[in-house]
């Protein structure tokens, strides 16, 4: 039997990158998918590729920064698939036209917007889905964080703060729902490929990695899929690094 046969996953930021890679691993295991992104073209392209695995895929275009959209998204996905078993809570980053800056020099409205995108989006979606998971006695949730939450980030305090808040949310909520058959964990990503990263920044991160290279998207997708699988049934409240060792620095160079 396929690893995720009979399961339904909701994946945010599924049009590219980590979200698309996670969705691919789930689809390979026979999981039905409800995919979300803000870019219609890349969302439909991703969905078309995933349907090649023979699974049911629905697309849900909209911003998870909008509480009304989140409620509609969860309702539509639940109606289309009958339930939602798994949540890959991946959306984050920076809102369009919202610059990152040193904290003391930043516009606080920008700080708030970036923080909200990296915390409240995931918190709202988790809040909307958890009651159904608890009622059915089954659910797996992975919230996507970053090494910035652990190490901090210059000119990225809002992003780092939002991601670190996820750790406290996961640690708290996981205690409340584990007895109901629901696992809630976080992944702490470091050095995934990113289209806007400069070659100089990439070379710096690669040097910090124990592997001397950028992580592959499939490496991140497989790790997240593991935490969404029954193989991770006794993992709860964890913040699992998938970072090539960046949190554990190389001190001999």
N, C-alpha and C positions, 0 to 999 in steps of 0.2 A: 504494500500500500504506500502511496506517496506520503511524504512527510507532513504535508499540510492539507491533505484531502479532507474535504468537508468544512474547512475553515474559511473565514472571510476576514480580510485585512483592510483597514483603512490606512492609506499612506499619504502624508502631506509632502509638498515639495517634490512630487513624483515625476516631474517632467524631465529632470536631469540629475546628474550628480548622485549623492548618497541616496536620495529618495528613489530614483530610478534603479539604482543598483540593488537596493533592498527589495523593491518590488519584483525585480527579475529573479532573485533567489527564492522569493515566496512563490512566484508563478511556476518555477521549475519544480517546486514541491507540490503543485496541484492546488494552490490557494486561490480562491476568488478574490478580486481586488476592487476596491473603491478608491480611485486615484484623484488627488487634488493638486492643482497648481494655479498660478495666476496668469500663466502664458498659455493661451489656447493651442497654438501651433505645436509647441513642444509637448504639451499634455496629450494631444491626440496622437502625435508620433510615438510617444512612449507607450500609450495604450495599444496601438496597432502592433507594435513589436511584441508586447506581452501576450496579446491574444494568440500569437503564434505558438504558445505553449499549451493551447487548448483550454484555457481557463476563462471564466466569465469576468469581464472587466467593464466597469462603469467609470465615467469621467465626471468630475464635479469642479467646474471652473469658478474660482472666486478666491477672495482673500480671507485667511483665517484670522486676520486682525479685526474682522467684522463679526461681532457676536451674533447678529441675525443670520449671517451666512453659515456660521458654525452650526446653529440649530437646524437650518435647512439642510445642510450637508449630511449631518448625522441622520436626520429623518429620511432623506432621500436614499442614502446608502442602506439604511436598515430596511426600508420598504423594498428596494431593488433586490437585496440579497437575503432578506429574512432575519438578519442578525449582523453584528460585528463582533468577531472574536478577538482580533488583534489590532493594535494601534502602533504604527510607526510614526511617532510624533516628531517629525523631522524639520518642519518649516522654521526658518529663522534667518538671521543675517542682519541686513539693514534696510529700512524702508526707502523707497525711491526718493531722491532729492533730499536726503537727510545726511549731512556730512558728519563724519566722525572727527573728534577733536580732543585735545587735552582737556581734562575735566574742568579745570579752572577757566579755560578759555571757551568752553562750549556754551551754546545756547541750551538752556535747560529743557526747553520744549523738545529739542532734538534728542537730548539724553533720555527723556521720558519715552519718546517714540521708539527708540532703539531698544530700551529696556523692555517695553511692553511687547515688542515683536518677538523677543527672545524668551520671554517668560509667560506673559498672559495668554498669548496664542495657544501655547501648549497646555497651560492650566485650564483654559476654557474648554478645549477639546477633550481633555481628560475628564473634566467635570461632567461634560455632556454624555460621555460614553460609559462611565463607570457604573451608573445604576443598572443598566442592562446587563453588564458583565456580572455584577454581583447577583442579580436576580437569577441569571442562568447558571451561576456557579462555575463560570469559566471565563478567563480573559488573560491576555498577555499584552503588556504595554512596555514600549521602550521610548524614553524621552532622550532626544539627541542634544548633548552638551558639547563642551569644547575644553581643550586644555587651558584656554584663557580663563575659565572659571577657577582653575587651580593655581595657575601661575600669574594671572593678571595680564593686562595688555595695555601698553602705552597707547594713548589716543583711542582706546577702546574700552574705557571703564564701563560704559553703559552696556555694551555687549557682554563683557565679562561678568558684570553684576547680574544681568538677566539669566545668564547660563548658570551661575552659582546658585541663584534662587531655585532653579530647577532641582538641584541636588537636595535641598531641604524639603521641597515638595515631594519628591520621590521617596525620600527617607520616611517622611511622615505618612503619606498616603499608603505606602506599601504595608505599613503595620496595621492599617485599618481594614485592608481588603484581602490579605493573604489567607485568612481563615475561610474566606468565601470562594477560594479557588482562583484568585486573581493575582498575578505577579506583576509588579511595577518596578522597573529598573531604568537606569540611565546608562548611556555610553558617553565616554569622554573622548572626543575625536581630536587627533593631532596629525597634521601634515597630510590631509587628503588633497587631491588635485583641485585646483581652483582656477577658473579662467582669467580672473583679474589679478592674480599674483604675479609680481615681476620676477624675471629670471634671478635677480640678485636675492630677493626674499626667498625664492624656492631653494637656491643654493645654500642659503643660511640654514633653513629648516632641514634640508637633507643632511647637512653636516651634524646637526644635533641628533638626528635619528640614529639609532643603533645599527640600522641597515644601510645607512648612507644613500637613502633614496626616498622619494615620495611614495606614499601608500597608494595601492591600486584601489579603484572603486569597488571591485569585486571583493577585496579583503574586508572592507568596511561593511558591505552588504551581507556577506556571509556571517560575520560576527553578530550583526543586528538580527539576522534571521535566526541564528542559534538561540538568542535570548527570547525570541518570539515563539520558539518551538517547545514541545513537551520535554525535550532534552534538558531544558533549563528550569524544570518544574520546582526545584528547591533553591532557586536563586531569587532573593527578594530584597529590595531596598538598596541594591548595589549601584555603584558608579564605576563601570568597567572601562578602563582605559583601552582604547584602540588607537595607539599613537606612535607606534614604532619606537617606543622608549623615551619620547621627549620629556615626559614628566620625571623620569629617572635620568638626570643629565650625565653626559660623558665628561668626567673630571680630569682625564689624563691627557688632554690636548690643550 
